[in-house]
Amino acid sequence: MSPQLKLIALDADDLAVISTHVQDARVQVSDIIWRQSEKRLVIGMSRLDWEQTLEGEAEPRRLVSALRFDRVLACKARNIDLAAPEKTMDLVGIEFHPRDGREAEPGGSALLLFAEGGAVRLDVECLECELTDLGDDTLGAGLEIEGEL
């Protein structure tokens, strides 16, 4: 069994690594929590353990994980039905776009892309993202987190 991950992204290259690990993660709308006063977005998810798959396991397991972005100035959603908190979406990946295309500046936008056209855009002072595994998702149920976007 592969160890649980704890990854931190402080630039676009780091975020690309996290994006790879969360590809095809299942996210329930109710597990997207925007804490505006804390400048933080937290997303609970059930992600595939890609490392276990690379080790030759025939059936990939799912892990309950939390994805956190700090120093978030604004959070906007597109094609995500907030009136359907039980809806599950598949996370396709995460991109980072520096402010005004300037690589030297830390600020910009993180874009979380979901299947079927859903997206969350985070405008950030600087990129601070963390992915933490919380344990096996043996029931496939994901997280029980209260909050809203």
C-alpha positions as a printed Julia matrix, in Angstrom:
149×3 Matrix{Float64}:
   0.0    0.0     0.0
   1.41   3.4    -0.97
   1.79   6.05    1.76
  -0.7    8.86    2.06
   0.32  12.02    0.2
   0.79  15.52    1.5
   1.84  17.84   -1.32
   2.29  21.61   -1.35
   2.25  23.84   -4.44
   3.82  27.29   -4.44
   4.21  27.7    -8.21
   2.7   26.47  -11.47
   5.07  23.48  -11.72
   4.14  22.3    -8.22
   0.45  22.74   -9.05
   0.88  20.58  -12.15
   2.03  17.73   -9.89
  -1.02  18.14   -7.66
  -3.24  18.32  -10.75
  -1.92  14.93  -11.86
  -2.78  13.39   -8.49
  -6.34  14.77   -8.45
  -7.16  13.87  -12.06
 -10.5   12.02  -12.16
 -11.25  12.8    -8.5
 -14.92  12.78   -7.55
 -16.11  16.0    -5.92
 -19.53  16.5    -4.43
 -20.83  20.08   -4.78
 -21.49  20.23   -1.02
 -17.78  19.44   -0.4
 -16.63  22.69   -2.03
 -16.23  25.15    0.82
 -15.42  28.81    0.23
 -14.37  30.58    3.43
 -14.2   34.14    2.2
 -13.27  35.68    5.56
 -10.28  33.28    5.78
  -9.34  33.73    2.1
  -9.47  29.93    1.77
 -11.14  27.35   -0.44
 -11.27  23.72    0.71
 -12.47  20.86   -1.48
 -13.15  17.38   -0.16
 -12.73  14.67   -2.76
 -12.41  11.0    -3.47
  -9.31  10.67   -5.62
  -7.76   7.7    -7.38
  -4.48   6.47   -5.91
  -2.45   6.77   -9.1
   0.75   5.62   -7.36
  -0.87   2.3    -6.44
  -1.96   1.89  -10.06
   1.64   2.48  -11.25
   2.81  -0.19   -8.79
   0.75  -2.72  -10.76
  -2.4   -3.06   -8.67
  -5.22  -4.21  -10.93
  -7.99  -2.35   -9.14
  -7.12   1.24   -8.18
  -8.28   2.32   -4.75
  -9.82   5.66   -3.89
  -8.6    7.93   -1.12
 -10.48  10.62    0.75
  -8.44  13.78    0.28
  -8.63  17.49    0.95
  -7.43  20.14   -1.47
  -6.86  23.57    0.07
  -6.07  26.92   -1.5
  -5.01  29.85    0.72
  -4.66  33.59    0.01
  -7.71  33.49   -2.24
  -9.02  36.95   -3.12
 -12.07  35.82   -5.12
 -13.84  32.57   -5.96
 -16.13  32.2    -8.96
 -17.96  29.13  -10.25
 -19.3   28.36  -13.72
 -21.71  25.57  -14.69
 -21.87  24.23  -11.13
 -25.4   23.87   -9.76
 -25.21  25.06   -6.15
 -28.88  24.06   -5.73
 -27.84  20.4    -6.19
 -25.43  19.81   -3.27
 -25.51  16.01   -3.73
 -24.34  16.17   -7.36
 -20.95  14.56   -7.97
 -18.53  16.01  -10.51
 -15.28  14.65  -11.94
 -12.25  16.92  -11.59
 -10.32  16.97  -14.86
  -7.37  19.07  -13.71
  -6.04  22.33  -12.31
  -4.24  25.11  -14.18
  -2.46  28.25  -12.97
  -2.41  31.46  -14.99
  -0.11  34.26  -13.75
  -1.6   37.72  -13.48
  -1.27  39.53  -16.81
   0.94  36.69  -18.07
   3.83  37.8   -15.85
   5.66  34.7   -14.6
   7.75  36.72  -12.1
   4.73  37.86  -10.06
   3.22  35.39   -7.6
  -0.43  36.36   -8.14
  -2.82  35.02  -10.7
  -5.7   32.59  -11.15
  -6.03  28.91  -10.37
  -8.62  27.24  -12.57
 -10.21  23.95  -11.47
 -11.76  22.22  -14.47
 -14.55  19.66  -14.14
 -16.06  17.3   -16.69
 -19.22  18.56  -18.4
 -17.97  22.16  -18.44
 -17.92  23.03  -14.74
 -15.15  25.3   -13.47
 -14.02  27.16  -10.37
 -11.7   30.14  -10.78
  -9.68  31.36   -7.82
  -7.95  34.72   -7.95
  -4.98  34.43   -5.59
  -2.46  36.85   -4.05
   0.09  34.11   -4.56
  -0.23  30.39   -5.15
  -0.54  28.36   -1.95
  -2.17  24.97   -2.43
  -2.04  21.76   -0.4
  -3.29  18.25   -1.15
  -3.6   15.94    1.85
  -4.83  12.36    1.91
  -7.1   11.6     4.86
  -7.55   7.85    4.39
  -9.13   5.08    2.31
 -12.49   5.76    0.71
 -13.72   2.2     1.23
 -17.37   3.14    0.82
 -16.84   5.49   -2.11
 -18.82   8.07   -0.2
 -16.34  10.93   -0.12
 -16.3   13.45    2.7
 -19.05  14.7     4.93
 -18.21  18.41    5.02
 -20.7   21.21    5.48
 -20.33  24.51    3.71
 -21.06  26.17    0.44
 -19.4   27.86   -2.48
